[in-house]
Amino acid sequence: MGKIAFVFPGQGSQAVGMAKDAYESVPAATEIFRTADETLGFSLSNLVFEGPEAELKQTSNTQPALLTASIALLEAFREKGIQPDYTAGHSLGEYSALVAANVLSFADAVGIVRARGQYMEQAVPGGQGAMAAVLGADREALGVLCRDVSESGHTVELANMNCPGQIVISGVKEGVAAVAERVKEAGGKRAIALEVSGPFHSSLMKEAAEKLADKLQTVTFSPAKVPVVANVTARPAENGQFQQLLTEQVYSPVLWEDSVTWLIEQGVDTFIEIGSGSVLTGLIKKTDKSVKLYNVNSLETLEATAAALK
């Protein structure tokens, strides 16, 4: 029998109404939303279920909302008795992975990601930063191109290694635009601007990381019940490393493709994406078509996944 990894999505997967069916039908999921509302001091559940979408898209709202939806669906799925051998999450999703592995309590995690979103919003004034997905480029060549543009005074860096042929770049608007114009030099086909509020996973986020480091001192990290593969290293985090890795993650590239490849090398042949949407399922399929992929993004997909794995 192959191994199972639970994976959790990051920013960009949010949708109004996510996890509402779990909230309405599964007491453990209801409790997660209630805890979020109590911890944050406002009705996050109302924002998640009713919108408006523009408000849900604000980073400081998106981050706790996605975490809450993922953990609510996880709680509902846990009732099926399926256990992971590993967990991992894309950027913000790493916090869901840590909750799933019992490293962080949900209440602590939701408070941290709310603050993380606020720090990231504050780090770079609106409109100054940008991100773009580059399709078809070679990682090394794109890295060289980013360094070349950065040396001209406009910071731009590799931010997310998502899957073969998809790398996200991040930096100041001018830097991202300059690389986007020249992607063919790195073997790329084109660059697609992403709708984000800041240059995430770039060195421009170091101020946010410093604030986050202080915040992370206020919560308890427990030993992981299953290995959690970290974005920064694409390897399981050692107990005692979590604070450092989460701090570095804010301004470092997300090594998602590398993480997936490493998990497959460890014998993982089944990936279950838990949370809103199916972005990671698509990225994993592009990394390795032979693995089994399931989604738990509603009660319907939860039941189908549980039935398939029996």
C-alpha positions as CSV (number, residue, x, y, z in Angstrom):
1,M,0.0,0.0,0.0
2,G,1.4,3.4,-1.0
3,K,1.5,6.3,1.4
4,I,-1.0,9.2,1.7
5,A,-0.2,12.9,1.9
6,F,-2.8,15.5,3.0
7,V,-2.1,18.8,1.1
8,F,-3.7,22.2,1.8
9,P,-4.2,25.2,-0.6
10,G,-3.0,28.7,-0.2
11,Q,-4.1,32.2,-1.1
12,G,-6.0,32.4,-4.4
13,S,-8.2,29.3,-3.7
14,Q,-10.7,31.2,-1.6
15,A,-14.4,31.3,-2.6
16,V,-17.5,32.8,-1.0
17,G,-19.4,29.8,0.5
18,M,-16.5,27.5,1.0
19,A,-16.9,24.7,3.5
20,K,-20.5,25.9,4.3
21,D,-22.0,22.4,3.8
22,A,-19.5,21.0,6.3
23,Y,-20.3,23.8,8.7
24,E,-24.0,23.1,8.5
25,S,-23.8,19.3,8.8
26,V,-20.8,18.3,10.8
27,P,-20.6,19.5,14.5
28,A,-16.7,19.4,14.5
29,A,-16.6,21.7,11.5
30,T,-19.2,24.0,13.0
31,E,-16.9,24.2,16.1
32,I,-13.9,25.3,13.9
33,F,-15.8,28.2,12.5
34,R,-17.1,29.2,16.0
35,T,-13.5,29.1,17.3
36,A,-12.4,31.3,14.5
37,D,-15.1,33.9,15.2
38,E,-14.3,33.9,18.9
39,T,-10.5,34.1,18.5
40,L,-10.6,36.9,15.9
41,G,-13.4,38.9,17.6
42,F,-15.6,39.2,14.5
43,S,-17.8,37.0,12.4
44,L,-15.3,35.4,9.9
45,S,-17.9,32.7,9.2
46,N,-20.4,35.4,8.0
47,L,-17.7,36.8,5.7
48,V,-16.8,33.3,4.3
49,F,-20.4,32.3,3.7
50,E,-22.0,35.6,2.6
51,G,-19.1,37.7,1.2
52,P,-18.7,40.3,-0.2
53,E,-16.0,38.7,-2.3
54,A,-13.9,41.9,-2.4
55,E,-13.6,41.8,1.4
56,L,-12.8,38.1,1.4
57,K,-10.0,38.8,-1.1
58,Q,-8.2,41.1,1.3
59,T,-5.1,39.3,2.5
60,S,-5.8,39.8,6.2
61,N,-9.2,38.1,5.7
62,T,-8.3,35.6,3.1
63,Q,-5.6,33.9,5.2
64,P,-7.7,33.1,8.3
65,A,-10.7,32.3,6.0
66,L,-8.8,29.7,4.0
67,L,-7.3,28.1,7.0
68,T,-10.7,27.9,8.7
69,A,-12.3,26.3,5.6
70,S,-9.5,23.8,5.3
71,I,-9.6,22.7,8.9
72,A,-13.4,22.5,9.0
73,L,-13.2,20.2,6.0
74,L,-10.4,18.3,7.6
75,E,-12.4,17.8,10.8
76,A,-15.3,16.4,8.7
77,F,-13.0,14.1,6.8
78,R,-11.3,12.8,9.9
79,E,-14.5,11.1,10.8
80,K,-13.8,8.7,7.9
81,G,-10.8,7.4,9.7
82,I,-8.3,8.1,6.9
83,Q,-4.9,9.1,8.3
84,P,-2.0,10.8,6.4
85,D,1.6,9.7,6.4
86,Y,2.7,13.3,5.6
87,T,1.2,16.7,5.4
88,A,2.2,19.8,3.4
89,G,0.6,23.1,2.4
90,H,1.2,25.7,-0.3
91,S,2.4,29.0,1.4
92,L,-0.5,29.9,3.8
93,G,-1.6,26.2,3.5
94,E,1.5,25.2,5.5
95,Y,-0.4,26.4,8.6
96,S,-3.3,24.0,7.8
97,A,-0.7,21.3,7.4
98,L,0.8,22.1,10.9
99,V,-2.7,22.0,12.5
100,A,-3.4,18.7,10.8
101,A,-0.1,17.3,12.2
102,N,-1.0,18.6,15.7
103,V,1.9,21.0,15.8
104,L,-0.3,24.1,16.2
105,S,-3.8,24.3,17.8
106,F,-6.4,25.7,15.4
107,A,-7.1,28.7,17.6
108,D,-3.4,29.7,17.7
109,A,-3.0,29.2,14.0
110,V,-6.0,31.3,13.0
111,G,-4.7,34.2,15.2
112,I,-1.3,33.9,13.6
113,V,-2.5,33.9,10.0
114,R,-4.7,36.9,10.6
115,A,-1.7,38.8,11.9
116,R,0.5,37.4,9.1
117,G,-2.0,38.7,6.5
118,Q,-2.0,42.1,8.2
119,Y,1.8,42.3,8.3
120,M,2.1,41.3,4.6
121,E,-0.4,44.0,3.7
122,Q,1.5,46.6,5.6
123,A,5.0,45.6,4.3
124,V,4.6,47.1,0.8
125,P,2.2,49.9,0.0
126,G,-0.7,48.9,-2.3
127,G,0.1,49.0,-6.0
128,Q,3.9,49.0,-5.6
129,G,4.3,45.2,-5.6
130,A,3.3,42.5,-8.2
131,M,3.4,38.8,-8.9
132,A,3.2,37.0,-12.2
133,A,3.1,33.3,-13.3
134,V,5.7,32.5,-15.9
135,L,4.8,29.5,-18.1
136,G,7.4,27.3,-19.8
137,A,10.6,28.9,-18.4
138,D,13.7,27.1,-17.2
139,R,14.1,27.6,-13.4
140,E,17.9,28.4,-13.6
141,A,17.5,30.7,-16.6
142,L,14.6,32.6,-15.1
143,G,16.6,33.0,-11.9
144,V,19.4,34.6,-13.9
145,L,17.0,36.9,-15.7
146,C,15.4,38.0,-12.3
147,R,18.9,38.8,-10.9
148,D,19.8,40.8,-14.1
149,V,16.6,42.9,-13.7
150,S,17.1,43.3,-10.0
151,E,20.6,44.7,-10.5
152,S,19.0,47.5,-12.6
153,G,17.3,48.6,-9.3
154,H,13.9,46.9,-9.7
155,T,13.7,43.9,-7.3
156,V,12.2,40.8,-8.8
157,E,12.7,37.2,-7.5
158,L,11.5,33.6,-8.0
159,A,8.6,33.1,-5.5
160,N,6.7,29.8,-6.2
161,M,8.2,26.8,-7.9
162,N,4.7,25.3,-8.5
163,C,5.2,22.5,-11.1
164,P,7.2,21.9,-14.2
165,G,6.6,24.8,-16.5
166,Q,5.0,27.1,-13.9
167,I,7.1,29.5,-11.8
168,V,5.7,32.6,-10.1
169,I,7.9,35.7,-9.9
170,S,7.4,38.4,-7.3
171,G,8.8,41.9,-6.7
172,V,8.2,45.6,-7.4
173,K,5.8,46.3,-10.3
174,E,8.5,47.5,-12.6
175,G,10.7,44.5,-12.0
176,V,8.0,42.0,-12.6
177,A,6.9,43.9,-15.8
178,A,10.5,43.9,-17.0
179,V,10.9,40.1,-16.5
180,A,7.5,39.5,-18.1
181,E,8.6,41.3,-21.2
182,R,11.7,39.2,-21.5
183,V,10.5,35.7,-20.5
184,K,11.4,34.2,-23.9
185,E,15.1,34.8,-22.9
186,A,14.5,32.1,-20.2
187,G,12.7,29.8,-22.5
188,G,9.3,31.0,-21.2
189,K,6.1,31.3,-23.3
190,R,4.4,34.1,-21.4
191,A,3.8,35.7,-18.1
192,I,0.3,36.1,-16.5
193,A,-0.2,38.8,-13.9
194,L,-1.7,37.5,-10.7
195,E,-4.3,39.4,-8.7
196,V,-2.5,39.8,-5.4
197,S,-2.1,42.7,-3.0
198,G,1.6,42.4,-2.6
199,P,5.0,40.9,-3.6
200,F,4.7,37.7,-1.5
201,H,7.6,35.3,-1.0
202,S,10.2,38.0,-2.0
203,S,12.8,39.9,0.0
204,L,10.4,42.8,0.1
205,M,8.5,40.9,2.8
206,K,11.3,40.8,5.3
207,E,9.7,43.5,7.5
208,A,6.5,41.4,7.7
209,A,8.7,38.3,8.5
210,E,10.3,40.2,11.5
211,K,6.9,41.1,12.9
212,L,5.7,37.5,12.3
213,A,8.8,36.1,14.2
214,D,7.7,38.0,17.3
215,K,4.1,36.8,17.0
216,L,5.3,33.2,16.6
217,Q,7.0,33.5,20.0
218,T,3.5,33.8,21.6
219,V,2.2,30.3,20.7
220,T,3.1,26.7,21.5
221,F,4.6,24.4,18.9
222,S,4.1,20.7,19.7
223,P,6.0,17.8,18.2
224,A,4.6,16.8,14.8
225,K,2.4,13.6,14.8
226,V,3.3,13.1,11.2
227,P,6.1,14.8,9.1
228,V,5.2,18.2,7.8
229,V,7.1,19.1,4.6
230,A,8.2,22.7,4.7
231,N,8.0,25.1,1.8
232,V,11.4,26.6,2.4
233,T,13.3,23.3,2.4
234,A,11.0,20.8,0.6
235,R,11.8,18.5,3.5
236,P,10.1,17.6,6.8
237,A,10.6,20.3,9.4
238,E,12.4,19.1,12.6
239,N,10.7,19.8,15.9
240,G,12.1,23.1,17.1
241,Q,12.5,24.4,13.5
242,F,8.9,25.5,12.9
243,Q,9.2,29.1,14.0
244,Q,12.3,29.7,12.0
245,L,10.9,28.1,8.8
246,L,7.5,29.9,9.1
247,T,9.4,33.2,9.4
248,E,11.7,32.5,6.4
249,Q,8.7,31.3,4.4
250,V,7.3,34.8,4.2
251,Y,10.2,36.1,2.1
252,S,11.5,32.8,0.6
253,P,10.4,30.8,-2.5
254,V,7.7,28.1,-2.0
255,L,9.4,24.9,-3.3
256,W,6.1,23.2,-4.1
257,E,7.3,21.1,-7.1
258,D,10.3,20.0,-5.0
259,S,8.1,19.1,-2.1
260,V,5.8,17.0,-4.2
261,T,8.7,15.2,-5.9
262,W,10.3,14.4,-2.5
263,L,7.0,13.0,-1.2
264,I,6.7,10.8,-4.2
265,E,10.2,9.6,-3.6
266,Q,9.2,8.6,-0.1
267,G,6.5,6.3,-1.5
268,V,3.5,8.7,-1.5
269,D,1.2,7.7,-4.3
270,T,-2.0,9.3,-3.0
271,F,-2.5,13.1,-2.5
272,I,-5.7,14.4,-0.9
273,E,-6.2,18.2,-1.3
274,I,-8.3,19.4,1.6
275,G,-9.8,22.9,1.3
276,S,-11.3,25.3,-1.2
277,G,-10.8,24.6,-4.9
278,S,-8.4,22.2,-6.6
279,V,-5.4,24.3,-7.5
280,L,-2.9,21.9,-5.9
281,T,-4.4,18.9,-7.6
282,G,-3.7,20.5,-10.9
283,L,-0.1,21.3,-10.0
284,I,0.6,17.8,-8.6
285,K,-0.8,16.2,-11.8
286,K,1.6,18.3,-13.9
287,T,4.5,17.1,-11.7
288,D,3.6,13.4,-11.8
289,K,0.7,12.0,-13.8
290,S,0.9,8.5,-12.1
291,V,-0.2,9.5,-8.6
292,K,-3.8,9.2,-7.3
293,L,-5.4,12.6,-6.6
294,Y,-8.5,13.4,-4.6
295,N,-10.2,16.5,-3.4
296,V,-12.0,17.3,-0.2
297,N,-13.6,20.6,-1.0
298,S,-17.2,19.8,-0.2
299,L,-19.2,17.1,1.6
300,E,-19.9,15.5,-1.8
301,T,-16.2,15.2,-2.7
302,L,-15.4,14.1,0.8
303,E,-17.8,11.2,0.6
304,A,-16.5,10.3,-2.9
305,T,-12.8,10.4,-1.6
306,A,-13.6,8.3,1.4
307,A,-15.5,5.7,-0.7
308,A,-12.6,5.5,-3.2
309,L,-10.0,4.9,-0.4
310,K,-12.0,2.2,1.4
